[in-house]
Amino acid sequence: MIRIWGRSSSSNVMKVLWLLDELGLDFERIDVGGPFGGTHTPEYLAMNPAGLVPTLEEDAFSLFESNAILRYLGSEYASDSNWYPATSRLRAHTDAWLDLQQTLLTGPLNRVFIGLVRTPSEKRDPAAIAAAALETGRVWTIVEAGLAGCEFLGGAQPSIADVAFGPSLHRWFMLPIDRPELPMLRAWYDRLLTRPAYAKHCAQPLSP
């Protein structure tokens, strides 16, 4: 049995749950992190030395970092599909998007999210939030270009590249901010919303 340790309101947990449902895999989720705590116990740190969520546990195997978990699930359970292509060049293309999501998008989008959702209105820094939103928009412009002529980042079918961006995409369109006009990004989001597993795990009201 696959166990996922992490609260369902975490965007990094969301992406893993979404993929598990898409692959039709049975799993159990255990609340840890945020208001639930539990990520700094010796037992948890033995599985995830970063003390963050999510953590995947399967038999005697454990794995941390959400995009690493996506790669593992794709390799282990969907290697013959478009979710994580087996050919080296297609897989490298997918990996590049996963890395871009972590290195370029996560930081500025988190600053916007924390500033508007987790920070009381009287303590917000509007200038910092606006600057982070502008930086986030520039990253989404890169993604917009990657969607040219494609329904998904992996081509005609979704891949774990789409999964990596999915929760962030929902937050982007839900946050009360100015956004650049990116029609392909919006069409991509609308396509993802038609997928039951995405709607269930990612397209939820924003929660601290």
C-alpha positions in Angstrom: 0.0 0.0 0.0 1.2 3.5 -0.9 1.1 6.0 1.9 1.3 9.7 1.4 2.2 11.8 4.4 1.0 15.4 4.1 -2.0 17.7 4.4 -4.3 17.9 1.4 -4.1 21.7 1.4 -0.4 21.6 0.4 0.2 22.2 -3.3 3.1 19.7 -3.3 0.8 17.1 -1.8 -1.9 17.9 -4.3 0.2 17.1 -7.3 1.1 13.7 -5.9 -2.5 12.9 -5.1 -3.6 14.0 -8.5 -1.2 11.7 -10.2 -2.0 8.7 -8.0 -5.7 9.1 -8.9 -4.9 9.5 -12.6 -2.9 6.2 -12.5 -5.7 4.4 -10.6 -3.4 3.5 -7.7 -4.7 2.8 -4.2 -3.2 4.9 -1.5 -3.7 6.1 2.1 -3.0 9.8 3.0 -1.9 10.7 6.5 -2.3 14.3 7.8 1.0 15.9 8.8 2.5 19.3 8.3 0.9 22.8 8.9 -1.7 22.7 11.6 -1.2 19.0 12.0 2.5 19.1 12.9 4.4 15.8 13.0 7.0 16.6 10.5 9.9 17.0 12.9 9.5 13.8 14.9 12.5 11.3 14.6 10.2 8.8 12.8 9.2 11.3 10.2 12.7 12.8 9.7 14.0 9.3 9.1 11.7 9.2 6.0 12.1 12.9 5.1 15.2 14.6 6.5 13.9 18.0 5.2 10.9 17.8 7.5 8.5 18.9 4.8 5.6 17.3 2.9 4.9 15.2 1.0 6.6 11.9 1.8 5.8 8.7 -0.1 6.1 5.5 1.9 5.7 2.1 0.1 6.7 -1.0 2.0 10.3 -0.3 3.3 10.9 2.4 0.7 10.3 6.1 1.4 10.8 9.2 -0.8 10.6 12.9 -0.3 10.4 15.9 -2.7 7.2 16.1 -4.7 8.7 16.1 -8.2 10.9 13.2 -7.3 7.8 11.4 -6.2 6.1 12.2 -9.5 9.1 10.8 -11.4 9.1 7.6 -9.2 5.4 7.0 -9.8 5.8 7.6 -13.5 8.7 5.2 -13.8 7.3 2.5 -11.6 3.6 2.5 -12.7 3.3 4.4 -16.0 6.6 3.9 -18.0 4.7 2.7 -21.0 2.5 5.8 -21.2 2.8 9.5 -21.9 2.8 10.3 -18.1 6.5 9.8 -18.0 7.8 8.8 -21.4 10.4 6.0 -21.6 12.4 7.5 -24.4 15.3 9.6 -23.1 14.7 12.8 -25.1 11.0 12.9 -24.3 11.7 12.1 -20.7 14.4 14.8 -20.5 11.9 17.3 -21.9 9.5 16.4 -19.2 12.2 16.7 -16.6 13.1 20.1 -17.8 9.6 21.4 -17.0 9.6 19.8 -13.6 12.9 21.6 -12.8 11.6 24.9 -14.1 8.5 24.6 -11.9 10.6 24.2 -8.8 13.4 26.6 -9.6 11.6 29.5 -11.2 7.9 29.4 -10.3 7.7 28.1 -6.7 9.5 31.0 -5.1 7.6 34.0 -6.5 4.2 32.3 -6.5 4.6 31.3 -2.9 5.4 34.9 -2.0 2.1 36.0 -3.6 0.2 33.2 -2.0 1.6 33.7 1.5 1.2 37.5 1.2 -2.5 37.3 0.2 -3.8 34.1 1.8 -1.6 33.5 4.9 -0.9 37.1 5.9 -3.5 39.2 7.7 -4.5 42.2 5.5 -3.1 44.7 8.0 0.3 43.1 7.8 0.6 42.7 4.0 3.2 44.3 1.9 1.4 45.3 -1.3 4.5 46.3 -3.2 6.3 43.0 -2.4 3.2 41.1 -3.4 2.9 43.0 -6.7 6.6 42.5 -7.5 6.3 38.8 -6.8 3.1 38.6 -9.0 5.0 40.3 -11.8 7.8 37.8 -11.6 5.4 34.9 -11.5 3.7 36.2 -14.6 7.0 36.2 -16.4 7.5 32.5 -15.6 4.0 31.8 -16.8 4.9 33.5 -20.1 7.6 30.9 -20.5 5.0 28.2 -20.0 2.7 29.9 -22.4 5.4 29.6 -25.1 5.8 25.9 -24.2 2.1 25.3 -24.9 2.2 26.7 -28.4 0.6 24.1 -30.7 0.0 21.7 -27.8 -2.9 20.9 -25.5 -0.5 19.9 -22.7 3.2 20.4 -21.9 3.9 16.9 -23.0 2.0 17.3 -26.3 -1.4 15.9 -27.1 -1.7 14.0 -23.8 -0.9 15.1 -20.2 2.3 14.1 -18.5 3.8 14.7 -15.1 5.0 18.0 -16.4 1.4 19.2 -16.3 1.0 17.6 -12.9 3.9 19.5 -11.5 2.4 22.8 -12.5 -1.3 22.0 -11.9 -1.8 23.2 -8.3 0.2 26.4 -8.9 -1.9 27.0 -12.1 -5.1 26.9 -10.0 -3.7 29.2 -7.4 -2.6 31.7 -10.1 -6.1 32.0 -11.5 -7.7 32.1 -8.1 -5.6 34.8 -6.5 -6.9 38.4 -6.6 -4.1 39.8 -8.6 -3.4 41.4 -12.0 -2.4 38.8 -14.6 -0.9 39.1 -18.0 -3.2 37.9 -20.9 -2.0 34.4 -21.6 -4.8 32.6 -23.6 -3.0 29.3 -24.1 -2.3 29.1 -20.3 -6.0 29.8 -19.6 -7.1 27.2 -22.2 -4.7 24.7 -20.6 -6.2 25.4 -17.2 -9.7 24.9 -18.5 -8.7 21.6 -20.0 -7.3 20.4 -16.7 -10.5 21.4 -14.9 -12.3 18.8 -17.0 -10.2 16.0 -15.5 -12.0 14.7 -12.3 -8.8 13.9 -10.5 -7.5 17.5 -11.0 -10.8 19.0 -10.0 -10.8 16.8 -6.9 -7.3 17.4 -5.6 -6.2 20.7 -7.1 -9.1 23.0 -7.9 -10.2 23.7 -4.4 -10.8 27.0 -2.5 -7.5 28.5 -1.4 -6.7 27.5 2.1 -3.8 28.5 4.3 
